[in-house]
Amino acid sequence: MREVRTHEKGQSLFQDALKRFFRNPTGLLGLAIISFFVIASLLAPILRPYDARRDRDLRARLNPPSAEHIFGTDELGRDLFVRVWHGGRISLRVGLTAVVLALVVGTFLGLVAGFFGGWLDMFVTWLVDILLAFPGILLAIAIVATLGPSLRNALIAISVTQIPIYVRITRAVTLSLRESEYVQAAHALGSRPGRIIFIHLLPNGLAPLIVQLTLSIGVAVLDVAALGFLGLGAQPPDPEWGVMIRDGFRQFLRAPWMSIFPGLAIFFSVVGFNLLGDAIRDVIDPRLKNV
Amino acid sequence: MTAFVVRRLAGLVPVLFGVSLLIFFITRIIPGDPAIAMLGERGSEQTLERLREELGLNRPLFFDATGFRTSGRLVQLFDSQYFAYMKGLVRGDLGRSVFTRVDVSESLRKRFPATFELTLVAMFFAMVLGIPAGVWAALRRGTIVDTSVMLLALSGVSFPVFWLAIMLIYLFAVTLGWLPPSGRLDVSTQLQPLTGLYVLDGVLRGQWAASWDAIKHLILPGIALGTIPLAIVVRMTRSSMLEVLGQDYVRTARAKGLEERSVVNKHALRNALLPVVTVVGLSFGTLLSGAVLTETVFSWPGIGRWVFDAIAARDYPIIQGGVIFVALIFVLVNALVDFSYALIDPRIQYG
């Protein structure tokens, strides 16, 4: 005889999603990796305060990895373990800020374009098409090359390149729901556009937006490093991972460890965000599972 | 189909116009005097003035209203930086390098084959490895094979390209000494360029040794640049295969007793490849921009490396020209992908 299980109370979608997430091993791995980086970054200034401008020890230049310096030292005798650790603070902070900025601007533009339509929609679509005409980090490179190289300008540039995807997502959601009955009903009841947008339309776009946000952070972390490597992002002596690889590239015949460890740090943090993003997508929107 | 092509191409006009406008703005918002920004401390007052004259920085940005009023001629109204810039663009004139004085469009033409050859190799690498891997993972869905292939693919999109490039050089060029670390040819190899694609040039001129040398130089940068597209191809092939394998016609093929190999190769794979081809086409532009990083590490004399050097020197005409060129290629390739898609798959109607 089959056992029939009934729930006393219905499960909320969120609880359901959470339950499925915790059954997803790769997602949990991603979460563990990201938690590790976040906790390490938060603890860094407490456990090991670091001042990049004062840090140098010319007696310990280019030391290979050892018990004392587990990631080795660079040409100024700086301990690479400490620098990679503190570099995580920069990458995570800048990556997250750039993506959130893009999310806010992009979502706003997408909602407005989809909701009001007409020339406003055409204008926004035009802007997005222009931004999408620049592949990869090319636009970011062009922007920073003009604004001048700095971490802040790199953040702005990366953020701009990420805007289109959010516009597209929210615009698509808004367009598909604009004619739906409950939105029509809200109109009929005299709700103002702002209310309809934020109460009725935005929540429906949340799932794809959250998935995209997680995946975008990985991309942003890579872009921050790439700009740093090209000399367009963070500047020495900041312990940014891309800048460290740039330093390491100059010394890589004598001291390969200088580039190996910051690179591994980038790789693992990005893998973490990608695993997490994939898992969240599977959990929130199973239809997209194989995409 | 013709109507679709025409409409798609017409749609490019406002986008390309926007691109040119954006680049114009970006290069004009340089804080302070762009001439000083470019020449820096090196510039004498004379050279600065010459540069301002050449870039038209003395002229108004969009419309010369004062000039129009005083002279009364309509032409004077359009004697502005923007119209001079647009006139150059339409003619394919991207100006000259501030420092070396070489013509930007001319240099782009000369350097493009290097980048193009590298891009082709990267795409070849991605497809030759990616499609079988994706098919394999799809056929073994849910097994350890599938999970491993997918994890590897996920790692592939998580590598910083420039770091991977450095590691490849360190391992295969420095430590093992199997492959050259940089450049397109050995210094000792003499090859008179014909198409600019050195492997092809070697074949055309009958210099097999030169072709082989060019191939050896292409392997490491090709792998570095091709890793991200490889990962994307694997994921796309797998998901596309999974979808096709669930279709009725595949079940029919199996039901009538066809060999599994024939089912997979003839019925499933052919139909699954369409989205894969699209993804490969679309990643072409991403490869062009990724080339900035790869070419920098491998000292590859292509467009990416050139633009990178120009950034360091603040040589704006080169940056501006290079970026516009890559954007143009990218937009055109995307349109071509759309056309081929419509050609291959008659189900798609672009009314």
HADDOCK unambig.tbl for C-alpha pairs under 7 A between the chains (distance, minus, plus):
assign (segid A and resid 126 and name CA) (segid B and resid 15 and name CA) 6.76 0.50 0.50
assign (segid A and resid 129 and name CA) (segid B and resid 15 and name CA) 6.27 0.50 0.50
assign (segid A and resid 130 and name CA) (segid B and resid 15 and name CA) 5.38 0.50 0.50
assign (segid A and resid 130 and name CA) (segid B and resid 18 and name CA) 5.84 0.50 0.50
assign (segid A and resid 130 and name CA) (segid B and resid 19 and name CA) 5.60 0.50 0.50
assign (segid A and resid 133 and name CA) (segid B and resid 327 and name CA) 5.49 0.50 0.50
assign (segid A and resid 133 and name CA) (segid B and resid 330 and name CA) 6.74 0.50 0.50
assign (segid A and resid 133 and name CA) (segid B and resid 331 and name CA) 5.90 0.50 0.50
assign (segid A and resid 134 and name CA) (segid B and resid 327 and name CA) 5.11 0.50 0.50
assign (segid A and resid 135 and name CA) (segid B and resid 285 and name CA) 5.54 0.50 0.50
assign (segid A and resid 135 and name CA) (segid B and resid 286 and name CA) 5.07 0.50 0.50
assign (segid A and resid 135 and name CA) (segid B and resid 289 and name CA) 6.03 0.50 0.50
assign (segid A and resid 135 and name CA) (segid B and resid 327 and name CA) 6.94 0.50 0.50
assign (segid A and resid 135 and name CA) (segid B and resid 330 and name CA) 6.96 0.50 0.50
assign (segid A and resid 136 and name CA) (segid B and resid 286 and name CA) 5.29 0.50 0.50
assign (segid A and resid 136 and name CA) (segid B and resid 289 and name CA) 5.85 0.50 0.50
assign (segid A and resid 137 and name CA) (segid B and resid 289 and name CA) 6.66 0.50 0.50
assign (segid A and resid 138 and name CA) (segid B and resid 289 and name CA) 5.64 0.50 0.50
assign (segid A and resid 143 and name CA) (segid B and resid 26 and name CA) 6.59 0.50 0.50
assign (segid A and resid 145 and name CA) (segid B and resid 311 and name CA) 5.92 0.50 0.50
assign (segid A and resid 146 and name CA) (segid B and resid 26 and name CA) 6.66 0.50 0.50
assign (segid A and resid 146 and name CA) (segid B and resid 27 and name CA) 6.28 0.50 0.50
assign (segid A and resid 146 and name CA) (segid B and resid 30 and name CA) 5.74 0.50 0.50
assign (segid A and resid 147 and name CA) (segid B and resid 30 and name CA) 6.21 0.50 0.50
assign (segid A and resid 222 and name CA) (segid B and resid 160 and name CA) 6.01 0.50 0.50
assign (segid A and resid 263 and name CA) (segid B and resid 163 and name CA) 6.02 0.50 0.50
assign (segid A and resid 267 and name CA) (segid B and resid 158 and name CA) 5.55 0.50 0.50
assign (segid A and resid 267 and name CA) (segid B and resid 159 and name CA) 5.29 0.50 0.50
assign (segid A and resid 267 and name CA) (segid B and resid 160 and name CA) 6.82 0.50 0.50
assign (segid A and resid 270 and name CA) (segid B and resid 158 and name CA) 5.36 0.50 0.50
assign (segid A and resid 271 and name CA) (segid B and resid 155 and name CA) 6.17 0.50 0.50
assign (segid A and resid 271 and name CA) (segid B and resid 158 and name CA) 5.49 0.50 0.50
assign (segid A and resid 290 and name CA) (segid B and resid 239 and name CA) 5.06 0.50 0.50
assign (segid A and resid 291 and name CA) (segid B and resid 239 and name CA) 6.02 0.50 0.50
